């Protein structure tokens, strides 16, 4: 059951998002990046923009294939560094399979126009259902990780900790400088006013 406080927070968040997306907030023009940032930062920003544009143009099936290949490489490298024994193989198999995304593509996002037609309580219900699905998948992965971790030797646990520290903090957003734990990129210097 959603408490009154949660309903108010969700409603205010939805209202803020609706105002922001409709352009109701006036935005000051951005300062030229070359005047305040060093050339290396500008080049990095241009590369990040080009990378985002490439991902938007890429076919979702191709993108999913690339992500699966990248995940398989990371898991293979981790397995090699852990130097698992034959007794640990079954725990590894369970861990690796739980680390994979669910079969098939990600659930399709709802069309913005369709989402806009819903009432606020209906939107909240949809968001809450998606959150519950993600939470259930995370709980499954977390339990498989704990079980696998318990099967490792103390030295292997140190290696596992060192190799997976960034995955736990950043998830997908932290990859290649797209953001930290809060989804924001903190690598660039703050803008001066």
C-alpha positions as CSV (number, residue, x, y, z in Angstrom):
1,X,0.0,0.0,0.0
2,X,1.3,3.4,-0.9
3,X,1.4,5.9,2.0
4,X,0.0,9.4,1.6
5,X,3.6,10.8,1.8
6,X,4.7,8.6,-1.1
7,X,1.7,9.6,-3.2
8,X,2.5,13.3,-2.6
9,X,6.2,12.7,-3.5
10,X,5.3,10.8,-6.7
11,X,2.7,13.4,-7.7
12,X,5.2,16.2,-7.2
13,X,7.9,14.4,-9.2
14,X,5.5,13.7,-12.0
15,X,4.4,17.3,-12.0
16,X,7.9,18.5,-12.1
17,X,8.8,16.2,-15.0
18,X,5.7,17.3,-16.9
19,X,6.7,21.0,-16.5
20,X,10.3,20.4,-17.4
21,X,9.4,18.4,-20.5
22,X,6.9,20.9,-21.7
23,X,9.5,23.7,-21.6
24,X,7.7,25.7,-19.0
25,X,11.0,26.5,-17.3
26,X,13.2,29.0,-19.0
27,X,16.7,27.9,-19.4
28,X,19.7,30.2,-19.8
29,X,21.8,29.6,-22.9
30,X,24.8,27.4,-22.2
31,X,28.2,29.0,-22.2
32,X,30.5,27.8,-25.0
33,X,32.3,24.8,-23.8
34,X,35.6,25.9,-25.3
35,X,35.8,29.1,-23.2
36,X,35.6,27.4,-19.8
37,X,36.9,24.0,-20.4
38,X,40.3,22.8,-21.5
39,X,40.6,21.3,-25.0
40,X,40.9,17.7,-23.6
41,X,37.6,18.1,-21.7
42,X,35.9,19.5,-24.9
43,X,37.2,16.5,-26.9
44,X,36.0,14.1,-24.3
45,X,32.6,15.8,-24.2
46,X,32.4,15.6,-28.0
47,X,33.3,11.9,-27.9
48,X,30.6,11.3,-25.3
49,X,28.0,13.1,-27.4
50,X,29.0,11.1,-30.5
51,X,28.9,7.9,-28.5
52,X,25.3,8.7,-27.3
53,X,24.2,9.5,-30.8
54,X,25.7,6.2,-32.1
55,X,23.8,4.3,-29.4
56,X,20.5,6.0,-30.4
57,X,21.0,5.1,-34.1
58,X,22.0,1.5,-33.3
59,X,19.4,-1.1,-33.8
60,X,18.2,-2.3,-30.4
61,X,18.9,-6.0,-31.3
62,X,22.5,-5.0,-32.3
63,X,22.9,-3.0,-29.1
64,X,21.7,-6.0,-27.0
65,X,24.1,-8.3,-28.9
66,X,27.0,-5.9,-28.1
67,X,26.0,-5.7,-24.5
68,X,25.8,-9.5,-24.2
69,X,29.3,-9.9,-25.8
70,X,30.7,-7.3,-23.5
71,X,29.2,-9.0,-20.4
72,X,30.5,-12.4,-21.6
73,X,34.0,-10.9,-21.9
74,X,33.8,-9.4,-18.4
75,X,32.6,-12.6,-16.9
76,X,35.3,-14.7,-18.7
77,X,38.0,-12.3,-17.4
78,X,36.7,-12.4,-13.9
79,X,36.6,-16.2,-14.0
80,X,40.2,-16.3,-15.2
81,X,41.4,-14.0,-12.5
82,X,39.6,-16.0,-9.8
83,X,41.3,-19.2,-10.8
84,X,38.3,-21.3,-9.7
85,X,38.7,-24.9,-8.7
86,X,36.5,-27.7,-10.1
87,X,34.5,-27.7,-6.8
88,X,33.6,-24.1,-7.4
89,X,32.4,-24.5,-11.0
90,X,28.8,-25.2,-10.1
91,X,28.6,-22.1,-7.9
92,X,30.2,-20.1,-10.8
93,X,27.6,-21.4,-13.2
94,X,24.7,-20.4,-10.9
95,X,26.3,-16.9,-10.4
96,X,27.0,-16.3,-14.1
97,X,23.4,-17.4,-15.2
98,X,21.9,-15.1,-12.5
99,X,24.1,-12.2,-13.8
100,X,22.5,-12.5,-17.2
101,X,19.5,-10.3,-18.1
102,X,16.2,-12.0,-18.5
103,X,15.6,-13.9,-21.7
104,X,14.6,-11.8,-24.6
105,X,15.0,-8.0,-24.9
106,X,14.3,-5.5,-22.2
107,X,10.7,-4.8,-21.6
108,X,9.5,-2.2,-24.2
109,X,9.1,1.3,-22.8
110,X,5.7,2.7,-23.0
111,X,5.1,5.3,-25.7
112,X,5.2,8.8,-24.3
113,X,1.8,9.7,-25.9
114,X,0.3,6.6,-24.3
115,X,1.8,7.4,-20.9
116,X,0.5,10.9,-21.1
117,X,-3.1,9.6,-21.6
118,X,-2.9,7.8,-18.2
119,X,-4.1,9.3,-15.0
120,X,-1.5,10.1,-12.3
121,X,-2.5,7.1,-10.2
122,X,-2.3,4.8,-13.3
123,X,1.2,6.2,-14.1
124,X,2.2,5.6,-10.5
125,X,0.9,2.0,-10.6
126,X,2.9,1.4,-13.9
127,X,6.1,2.8,-12.3
128,X,5.6,0.8,-9.1
129,X,5.1,-2.4,-11.1
130,X,8.3,-1.8,-13.1
131,X,10.2,-1.0,-9.9
132,X,8.9,-4.2,-8.3
133,X,10.1,-6.3,-11.3
134,X,13.5,-4.7,-11.2
135,X,13.7,-5.2,-7.4
136,X,12.9,-8.9,-7.8
137,X,15.6,-9.4,-10.5
138,X,18.1,-7.6,-8.3
139,X,17.2,-9.8,-5.3
140,X,17.8,-12.9,-7.4
141,X,21.2,-11.6,-8.6
142,X,22.2,-10.6,-5.1
143,X,21.4,-14.0,-3.6
144,X,23.3,-15.8,-6.3
145,X,26.3,-13.5,-5.7
146,X,26.3,-14.1,-2.0
147,X,26.1,-17.8,-2.5
148,X,29.0,-17.7,-5.0
149,X,31.1,-15.4,-2.8
150,X,30.7,-17.8,0.2
151,X,32.2,-20.6,-2.0
152,X,35.4,-18.5,-2.7
153,X,38.6,-18.6,-0.7
154,X,39.6,-15.5,1.2
155,X,42.2,-14.6,-1.6
156,X,39.5,-15.2,-4.3
157,X,37.1,-13.0,-2.3
158,X,39.7,-10.1,-2.3
159,X,40.0,-10.5,-6.1
160,X,36.3,-10.6,-6.6
161,X,35.9,-7.5,-4.4
162,X,38.5,-5.6,-6.4
163,X,37.1,-6.6,-9.8
164,X,33.5,-5.9,-9.0
165,X,33.7,-2.7,-7.0
166,X,32.7,-0.5,-9.9
167,X,29.8,-2.7,-11.0
168,X,28.1,-2.3,-7.6
169,X,28.6,1.4,-7.4
170,X,27.7,2.5,-10.9
171,X,25.7,-0.1,-12.7
172,X,25.4,0.7,-16.4
173,X,25.4,4.5,-15.9
174,X,28.9,4.5,-14.5
175,X,30.4,2.8,-17.5
176,X,32.6,5.0,-19.7
177,X,32.0,8.1,-17.6
178,X,28.2,8.4,-18.1
179,X,27.7,8.9,-14.4
180,X,28.3,8.0,-10.8
181,X,26.1,6.3,-8.3
182,X,23.6,9.1,-8.5
183,X,23.6,9.1,-12.3
184,X,25.6,12.3,-12.7
185,X,29.0,12.6,-14.3
186,X,31.3,14.0,-11.6
187,X,34.5,13.8,-13.7
188,X,34.2,17.3,-15.1
189,X,35.0,20.4,-13.1
190,X,31.9,22.3,-11.9
191,X,30.8,25.2,-14.0
192,X,31.7,28.6,-12.7
193,X,29.0,31.2,-12.4
